Amino acid sequence: MEAMVLSGPGAQLELRDRADPLPQAGEVRVKVSACGVCRTDLHVVDGELPDVKYPIVPGHEVVGRIDAVGADVTNLKHGDRVGVPWLGYTCGVCAYCRSGRENLCDRPLFTGYTRDGGFATHLTADARYAFPLGEDGDDVATAPLLCAGLIGWRSLVMTGDAQHLGIYGFGAAGHIIAQVACWQGRSVYAFTRAGDVAAQELARALGANWTGASEEPPPVPLDAAIIYAPVGALVPLALRAVRKGGRVVCAGIHMSDIPSFPYRMLWEERQLLSVANLTRNDGIEFFNLVPRVGIKTETTVFPLSEANEALGRLRAGQLTGAAVLKP
């Protein structure tokens, strides 16, 4: 197999030949057909997340087919088309797992972070955390749904019944969840980097009621806002934009420091929340919704060997929608 390997924080990924991995009990091996490039991959590569076990293969928006099955796997078989997401293993016995909050498991493993991921031709995955995808949909178009879509869905659910919804950062997750929110009948207000004409045009094409720079006030008070960009300075801006009793949801796994702001901006029962990981139930709910909504993903395809180029363009804000690697 071939894999793009990260040897240390801040290093360039290196294309290496490796022995094909063998699935252990409870695991499957997946031949990768597409893997999305997520901002969390940038955090892994840039050393912004703790406890990375180098060398590591990033990538956690994986679509492929099972080509080997380990012992004790009964829910999947050879040839099945599956998706492998960020959450790659949970212990099943901690208080969080036992109370239906496996996204907060005390001993989790994460695809492309603490176990090898999908920037490769093959990977192994815990069979419990490989979602059957069926045969519908293009692999490249489906790949961003495995994180941008799933985390986006969890963050959207956390906004409750918000009618006027702000989305800060209109990239991979933003352009997916805007489609769901519009389908639900919500009004979407898309905030982008100043001058990001392409993102604003995409937002309007997908049904956004308004687009503007992150520093601009929306035309109406927001019921809720979701922040997808990993920029702490957006938190006070979003709090200023939401109404009394409104909610701001931070959807990233990493964010730059939040600057101090006056308590008055949080007062009147505004809420500031974070999203952590996902549950398998999130996946079931979201993938049942995808064909009903008719979600279309905007993608730019790179060969596996150009993973560094894809990451660099993502870091520089030079992508519209999502980047996808295709071995």
C-alpha positions as CSV (number, residue, x, y, z in Angstrom):
1,M,0.0,0.0,0.0
2,E,1.0,3.7,-0.3
3,A,0.4,6.3,2.4
4,M,1.1,9.9,3.0
5,V,2.9,9.8,6.4
6,L,3.4,12.6,8.9
7,S,6.7,12.1,10.8
8,G,6.5,15.0,13.2
9,P,4.7,18.3,13.9
10,G,4.9,20.7,11.1
11,A,6.6,18.2,8.7
12,Q,5.6,17.7,5.1
13,L,3.8,14.5,4.5
14,E,5.9,11.9,2.7
15,L,4.6,9.3,0.2
16,R,5.8,5.9,1.5
17,D,5.3,2.3,0.6
18,R,4.1,0.2,3.5
19,A,2.9,-3.4,4.0
20,D,-0.8,-3.8,3.6
21,P,-2.3,-3.6,7.1
22,L,-4.1,-6.7,8.5
23,P,-7.4,-6.3,10.2
24,Q,-7.5,-7.5,13.8
25,A,-10.5,-9.0,15.6
26,G,-13.4,-6.6,15.2
27,E,-11.8,-4.7,12.4
28,V,-12.1,-4.4,8.6
29,R,-9.6,-3.3,6.0
30,V,-10.9,-0.7,3.6
31,K,-9.5,0.0,0.1
32,V,-9.7,3.8,0.0
33,S,-11.4,5.3,-3.1
34,A,-11.7,8.9,-1.7
35,C,-10.7,10.8,1.4
36,G,-11.7,14.3,2.2
37,V,-9.2,16.9,3.6
38,C,-10.5,18.4,6.8
39,R,-9.3,21.4,8.8
40,T,-8.7,19.0,11.6
41,D,-6.0,17.3,9.4
42,L,-4.3,20.7,9.4
43,H,-4.4,20.8,13.2
44,V,-2.8,17.4,13.3
45,V,-0.1,18.3,10.7
46,D,0.6,21.6,12.4
47,G,1.0,20.0,15.8
48,E,-1.9,21.9,17.3
49,L,-3.5,18.8,18.8
50,P,-1.9,16.9,21.8
51,D,-0.6,13.4,22.0
52,V,-0.1,12.6,18.3
53,K,1.7,9.2,18.0
54,Y,4.2,9.8,15.1
55,P,4.5,8.6,12.5
56,I,0.8,8.9,11.6
57,V,-1.3,8.9,8.5
58,P,-3.9,11.7,8.6
59,G,-7.4,11.6,7.0
60,H,-10.8,10.8,8.5
61,E,-13.3,11.4,5.7
62,V,-12.9,8.1,4.1
63,V,-15.0,6.3,1.5
64,G,-14.0,2.9,0.2
65,R,-14.7,-0.8,0.0
66,I,-13.9,-3.6,2.5
67,D,-11.3,-5.9,1.1
68,A,-10.5,-7.9,4.2
69,V,-12.5,-8.8,7.3
70,G,-11.2,-9.6,10.8
71,A,-12.5,-12.2,13.2
72,D,-15.8,-11.5,15.0
73,V,-17.1,-9.0,12.5
74,T,-20.8,-9.8,11.7
75,N,-22.2,-6.4,10.6
76,L,-20.0,-6.0,7.5
77,K,-18.7,-8.1,4.7
78,H,-16.1,-8.2,1.9
79,G,-17.1,-5.7,-0.9
80,D,-19.3,-3.4,1.2
81,R,-19.0,0.3,0.5
82,V,-18.4,2.1,3.8
83,G,-17.4,5.4,5.3
84,V,-14.9,5.8,8.1
85,P,-15.3,8.9,10.2
86,W,-13.2,10.8,12.8
87,L,-14.4,8.8,15.8
88,G,-12.7,5.5,15.3
89,Y,-13.1,3.6,18.6
90,T,-14.7,4.0,22.0
91,C,-14.3,1.9,25.1
92,G,-18.0,1.2,25.6
93,V,-17.6,1.0,29.4
94,C,-16.9,4.5,30.7
95,A,-19.7,6.6,32.2
96,Y,-20.0,8.6,28.9
97,C,-20.3,5.6,26.7
98,R,-22.8,4.0,29.1
99,S,-25.0,7.1,29.1
100,G,-25.2,7.4,25.3
101,R,-22.5,10.1,25.0
102,E,-19.8,8.0,23.3
103,N,-18.5,11.2,21.7
104,L,-17.1,12.1,25.1
105,C,-15.5,8.6,25.7
106,D,-12.6,8.7,28.2
107,R,-10.5,6.3,26.0
108,P,-11.3,7.0,22.4
109,L,-9.3,6.6,19.2
110,F,-9.5,9.0,16.3
111,T,-9.0,8.2,12.7
112,G,-6.0,10.0,11.2
113,Y,-5.0,11.3,14.7
114,T,-4.4,8.4,17.1
115,R,-4.9,5.6,14.6
116,D,-3.8,5.7,10.9
117,G,-6.3,7.3,8.6
118,G,-7.3,7.6,5.0
119,F,-4.5,9.6,3.3
120,A,-3.5,6.1,1.9
121,T,-4.6,3.4,-0.4
122,H,-5.8,1.2,2.5
123,L,-6.6,1.5,6.2
124,T,-8.0,-0.7,8.9
125,A,-11.1,0.4,10.9
126,D,-13.1,-0.7,13.9
127,A,-16.1,-2.4,12.2
128,R,-18.4,-0.6,14.7
129,Y,-17.3,2.7,13.4
130,A,-17.5,2.0,9.6
131,F,-20.8,3.3,8.3
132,P,-22.5,1.3,5.5
133,L,-23.1,3.7,2.6
134,G,-24.9,1.5,0.1
135,E,-24.3,2.1,-3.6
136,D,-25.8,5.6,-4.1
137,G,-23.7,8.6,-4.5
138,D,-20.3,9.4,-5.9
139,D,-17.3,8.5,-3.7
140,V,-15.6,11.9,-4.0
141,A,-18.8,13.8,-3.3
142,T,-19.6,11.6,-0.3
143,A,-16.2,11.9,1.4
144,P,-16.7,15.4,2.9
145,L,-19.9,14.2,4.5
146,L,-17.9,11.9,6.9
147,C,-16.7,14.8,9.0
148,A,-17.8,18.2,7.6
149,G,-21.3,16.7,7.2
150,L,-21.4,14.8,10.5
151,I,-19.9,17.5,12.7
152,G,-22.0,20.0,10.8
153,W,-25.1,18.0,11.6
154,R,-24.3,17.7,15.3
155,S,-23.7,21.4,15.5
156,L,-26.9,22.2,13.6
157,V,-28.9,20.1,16.0
158,M,-27.4,22.0,18.9
159,T,-28.9,25.2,17.6
160,G,-32.4,23.9,18.4
161,D,-35.2,25.5,16.5
162,A,-33.3,28.7,15.5
163,Q,-35.0,30.3,12.5
164,H,-32.4,32.9,11.8
165,L,-29.1,31.0,11.6
166,G,-25.6,32.5,11.2
167,I,-22.8,30.4,9.7
168,Y,-19.3,31.7,10.3
169,G,-16.8,30.2,7.9
170,F,-18.4,28.9,4.7
171,G,-16.1,26.1,3.8
172,A,-16.6,22.3,3.7
173,A,-19.0,22.1,6.7
174,G,-20.7,25.5,6.1
175,H,-21.7,24.7,2.6
176,I,-23.1,21.3,3.5
177,I,-25.1,22.5,6.6
178,A,-26.4,25.5,4.8
179,Q,-28.2,23.1,2.4
180,V,-29.7,21.2,5.3
181,A,-30.8,24.4,7.1
182,C,-32.4,25.9,4.0
183,W,-34.2,22.5,3.4
184,Q,-35.5,22.8,7.0
185,G,-36.9,26.2,6.2
186,R,-34.4,28.2,8.2
187,S,-33.0,31.5,7.1
188,V,-29.2,31.3,6.6
189,Y,-26.8,34.2,7.1
190,A,-23.3,33.3,5.8
191,F,-20.2,35.1,7.2
192,T,-16.9,34.7,5.3
193,R,-13.5,36.3,5.2
194,A,-13.7,39.9,3.9
195,G,-13.5,39.8,0.1
196,D,-14.1,36.1,-0.3
197,V,-16.3,36.5,-3.3
198,A,-16.3,32.8,-4.3
199,A,-17.6,31.6,-0.9
200,Q,-20.3,34.3,-0.8
201,E,-21.4,33.4,-4.3
202,L,-21.6,29.7,-3.3
203,A,-23.6,30.6,-0.2
204,R,-26.1,32.6,-2.2
205,A,-26.4,29.8,-4.8
206,L,-27.2,27.4,-2.0
207,G,-30.0,29.5,-0.6
208,A,-28.4,31.9,1.9
209,N,-30.6,34.9,2.6
210,W,-27.5,37.1,3.2
211,T,-23.8,37.0,2.9
212,G,-21.1,39.3,4.3
213,A,-17.8,39.6,6.0
214,S,-17.5,38.2,9.5
215,E,-17.1,41.7,11.0
216,E,-20.4,42.9,9.5
217,P,-23.6,42.9,11.5
218,P,-26.4,40.7,9.9
219,P,-29.6,42.5,8.8
220,V,-31.6,40.9,11.7
221,P,-30.7,39.5,15.1
222,L,-29.7,35.8,14.9
223,D,-31.4,33.1,16.9
224,A,-28.2,31.1,16.8
225,A,-24.8,31.0,15.1
226,I,-22.4,28.2,14.3
227,I,-18.7,28.9,14.1
228,Y,-16.8,26.6,11.7
229,A,-13.7,28.7,11.2
230,P,-11.0,28.0,14.0
231,V,-10.8,31.7,14.8
232,G,-11.4,32.6,18.5
233,A,-12.0,36.3,17.5
234,L,-15.2,35.2,15.9
235,V,-16.8,34.3,19.2
236,P,-17.5,37.9,20.5
237,L,-18.6,38.8,17.0
238,A,-21.1,36.0,16.9
239,L,-22.3,36.8,20.5
240,R,-22.9,40.4,19.4
241,A,-25.0,39.1,16.4
242,V,-27.3,36.8,18.4
243,R,-30.5,38.0,20.1
244,K,-31.3,37.6,23.8
245,G,-31.4,33.9,24.7
246,G,-29.5,33.2,21.5
247,R,-26.9,30.5,21.2
248,V,-23.4,30.4,19.7
249,V,-22.0,26.9,18.8
250,C,-18.2,26.4,18.3
251,A,-17.9,23.4,16.0
252,G,-14.2,22.9,15.7
253,I,-11.9,20.6,17.6
254,H,-9.3,23.4,17.8
255,M,-9.6,27.2,17.9
256,S,-7.3,30.1,18.5
257,D,-7.6,31.8,21.8
258,I,-10.9,33.7,22.4
259,P,-10.2,37.3,23.2
260,S,-11.7,38.9,26.3
261,F,-15.1,40.5,25.9
262,P,-17.5,42.3,28.2
263,Y,-19.9,40.2,30.1
264,R,-22.7,42.3,28.7
265,M,-22.3,40.4,25.4
266,L,-23.0,37.1,27.1
267,W,-25.7,38.4,29.5
268,E,-29.4,38.0,28.8
269,E,-29.1,34.3,28.7
270,R,-27.0,34.0,25.6
271,Q,-25.2,30.6,25.5
272,L,-21.8,29.6,24.3
273,L,-21.4,25.9,23.5
274,S,-18.8,23.5,21.9
275,V,-19.3,20.4,19.8
276,A,-17.1,17.4,20.5
277,N,-16.7,14.6,18.0
278,L,-19.8,12.6,17.0
279,T,-21.8,9.5,17.9
280,R,-22.8,6.7,15.7
281,N,-26.4,7.9,16.0
282,D,-25.4,11.2,14.5
283,G,-24.1,9.2,11.5
284,I,-27.3,7.2,11.2
285,E,-29.5,10.4,11.4
286,F,-27.4,12.3,9.0
287,F,-27.0,9.7,6.3
288,N,-30.7,9.0,6.4
289,L,-31.2,12.7,5.7
290,V,-28.7,13.1,2.9
291,P,-30.9,11.7,0.0
292,R,-33.9,13.6,1.3
293,V,-32.1,16.9,1.3
294,G,-30.3,16.2,-2.0
295,I,-27.0,17.5,-0.6
296,K,-24.5,18.5,-3.2
297,T,-20.8,18.9,-2.2
298,E,-18.4,21.4,-3.9
299,T,-15.1,19.5,-4.2
300,T,-11.6,20.0,-5.6
301,V,-9.9,16.7,-6.3
302,F,-6.2,16.0,-5.7
303,P,-4.2,12.8,-6.3
304,L,-2.9,11.2,-3.1
305,S,0.6,12.3,-3.7
306,E,-0.5,16.0,-3.7
307,A,-1.9,15.9,-0.1
308,N,0.6,18.7,0.9
309,E,-0.7,20.9,-1.9
310,A,-4.3,20.3,-0.8
311,L,-3.5,21.1,2.9
312,G,-1.6,24.2,1.8
313,R,-4.5,25.6,-0.2
314,L,-6.9,24.8,2.7
315,R,-4.6,26.7,5.1
316,A,-4.4,29.7,2.8
317,G,-8.2,29.8,2.3
318,Q,-7.8,29.1,-1.4
319,L,-10.5,26.4,-1.7
320,T,-14.2,26.7,-2.2
321,G,-16.0,23.8,-0.6
322,A,-13.9,20.8,0.2
323,A,-10.7,19.2,-1.0
324,V,-10.7,15.4,-1.6
325,L,-7.8,13.1,-2.2
326,K,-8.2,10.2,-4.7
327,P,-5.7,7.4,-4.6
